[in-house]
Amino acid sequence: MTLLTSMAHHFSPDGKSILFVSNIDHKQNEIYLMNLATGKTTQITENDRLNGSPTFHPDGKRIFYTSFMDRDSALKIINSEIFVTDTLGSYHTRLTNRIGNDGALDISPNGKTIACHYFLNGKADIYIMDIEGNNIKQLTSDTLDNRWPRWTPDGKHLAYTRVAENSDIWIMDKMETIKSNTLLHLNVTKYWNSNR
């Protein structure tokens, strides 16, 4: 199998498979699942849209991803939504339905909460929602772009990037609406110690 491009890799919880995005079909970026022992590859998405950010649920049975739904007259992506499927791609359930772009999703270690960044009117902020795409809550609301949220292994905090002239990684409590005095600009390794 020769991949034209391959990106956005994500390992399964048991480490036996890997999700990736490729344009091997010579059309759009699609999501694939490869068994690392056998090399067998399953195409998970097959549509006329760009698909990305594939992420396993901790149960290893569900795959969450984003799909770019609409473009403007200049072909700029103006809407992307979050979907869920299984490891065969046998169904595709849309979880979000709002103007703007949902992306860079990450699933909490307990499998109950999705974190993502959401672009609207040129501004990105961090949001969380339950695993069905309901109860959406905005966590950041400052003047900077806030992107790429990632859960700490204990699921108590979210790390994300505040995009500025000198972008930095920040850590916050997942349930707090962010104000300047709730941000923790600290040693990231403290929160990613797998022995905690």
C-alpha positions in Angstrom: 0.0 0.0 0.0 1.5 3.3 -1.1 0.3 6.4 0.8 0.3 9.7 -1.1 0.0 11.6 2.2 -0.5 10.4 5.7 -1.2 12.5 8.7 -3.1 12.9 12.0 -2.2 9.5 13.5 -3.9 8.1 16.6 -3.2 4.8 18.2 -6.0 2.5 19.6 -6.1 2.1 23.4 -4.7 -1.4 23.1 -1.9 -0.2 20.8 -2.7 -2.8 18.1 -4.1 -0.4 15.5 -3.6 3.1 14.2 -5.9 5.7 12.7 -4.6 8.0 10.0 -5.7 10.4 7.4 -4.7 9.9 3.7 -5.7 10.9 0.2 -4.8 7.5 -1.3 -8.1 7.6 -3.2 -6.8 10.6 -5.1 -9.8 12.6 -4.1 -10.3 13.8 -0.5 -8.6 13.2 2.8 -10.3 10.1 4.2 -9.8 8.2 7.5 -8.2 4.8 7.6 -7.6 2.2 10.3 -4.6 -0.1 10.1 -3.9 -3.3 12.1 -0.2 -2.9 13.0 0.4 -6.7 13.1 -1.2 -7.6 9.8 -1.0 -4.3 7.9 -4.7 -4.8 7.0 -6.3 -1.4 6.3 -9.9 -0.5 6.6 -11.3 2.7 5.1 -13.5 4.4 7.7 -14.8 7.4 5.8 -15.8 7.6 2.2 -17.5 10.8 1.1 -16.9 14.0 -0.8 -15.7 16.0 2.2 -12.3 16.4 3.9 -12.2 14.4 7.0 -9.7 14.7 9.9 -8.8 14.6 13.6 -9.6 10.8 14.0 -9.6 9.9 17.7 -10.4 6.6 19.4 -12.8 6.5 22.3 -11.1 4.9 25.3 -13.4 1.8 24.8 -11.6 1.2 21.5 -14.9 0.6 19.8 -15.8 4.1 18.6 -13.9 6.6 16.5 -14.6 10.3 16.6 -13.6 12.6 13.8 -14.3 16.0 12.2 -15.7 16.5 8.7 -15.5 19.7 6.7 -19.0 20.4 5.5 -19.0 23.7 3.7 -16.7 26.1 1.9 -17.2 29.7 0.8 -16.7 31.1 -2.7 -13.0 31.3 -2.1 -13.0 27.6 -1.1 -12.2 28.5 2.5 -13.7 26.0 5.0 -16.5 27.7 6.8 -18.1 24.7 8.6 -16.8 21.5 10.2 -18.7 19.2 12.5 -17.9 16.2 14.8 -19.0 12.7 13.9 -18.7 9.3 15.5 -18.5 5.9 13.9 -17.3 2.3 14.7 -14.1 0.6 13.7 -15.7 -0.6 10.4 -17.1 2.7 9.4 -20.5 1.1 9.3 -22.4 4.1 10.5 -21.7 7.9 10.8 -23.6 9.9 13.4 -23.3 13.6 13.4 -22.8 15.0 16.9 -22.6 18.8 16.4 -24.6 21.0 14.1 -23.7 24.7 14.4 -22.2 27.4 12.2 -18.4 27.7 12.4 -15.7 25.0 12.8 -15.4 22.3 15.4 -12.0 20.7 15.4 -8.9 19.3 17.2 -11.1 17.1 19.3 -9.9 14.9 22.3 -11.8 12.4 24.4 -11.5 12.5 28.2 -9.8 9.4 29.8 -13.2 8.3 31.3 -14.8 8.5 27.9 -17.6 10.8 29.0 -16.5 14.2 27.6 -15.3 15.7 24.3 -13.0 18.7 24.3 -12.5 20.7 21.1 -11.6 24.1 19.7 -14.4 26.0 17.9 -13.7 28.7 15.3 -16.3 31.3 14.7 -15.8 34.7 13.0 -12.0 34.2 12.9 -11.7 33.4 16.7 -11.0 30.0 18.3 -12.0 29.0 21.8 -12.0 25.8 23.9 -15.3 24.0 24.5 -16.4 20.7 26.1 -19.5 18.6 25.5 -20.8 15.2 26.6 -19.9 12.2 24.5 -23.2 12.5 22.6 -22.5 16.1 21.6 -24.9 17.7 24.1 -24.4 20.1 27.0 -21.9 22.2 25.1 -19.9 24.5 27.4 -17.4 27.3 26.5 -14.3 27.3 28.6 -12.3 30.2 27.2 -13.4 33.7 26.2 -10.4 36.0 26.1 -9.1 38.0 23.1 -6.6 35.4 22.0 -7.0 32.3 19.9 -7.2 29.1 22.1 -6.6 25.9 20.3 -5.7 22.2 20.4 -7.1 21.0 23.8 -5.7 17.8 25.3 -6.7 16.0 28.4 -4.3 15.2 31.2 -4.1 11.4 31.9 -6.2 11.8 35.1 -8.9 13.8 33.2 -8.9 16.6 35.7 -7.2 19.3 33.5 -7.0 20.4 29.9 -3.9 21.7 28.2 -4.2 24.0 25.2 -2.3 26.5 23.2 -2.9 30.2 23.5 -2.0 31.5 20.0 -0.1 34.9 20.1 3.1 36.3 18.9 4.8 33.9 21.3 2.3 31.0 21.7 2.4 29.1 25.0 0.8 26.0 26.4 -1.6 26.6 29.3 -3.5 24.2 31.6 -6.9 24.7 33.1 -9.4 22.9 35.3 -11.9 21.3 32.8 -15.0 22.7 34.6 -13.9 26.3 35.0 -14.8 29.1 32.7 -11.5 30.7 32.1 -10.5 34.0 33.5 -7.0 35.4 33.7 -6.5 34.3 37.3 -7.5 30.7 36.7 -4.9 29.9 34.1 -1.9 27.7 35.1 1.2 28.3 33.1 3.2 25.6 34.7 5.5 22.6 34.1 3.5 20.4 31.8 5.3 17.2 33.0 3.6 17.6 36.4 0.2 16.9 34.7 1.4 14.2 32.3 3.0 11.8 34.9 1.4 8.4 34.1 2.1 7.3 37.6 -0.2 9.8 39.2 
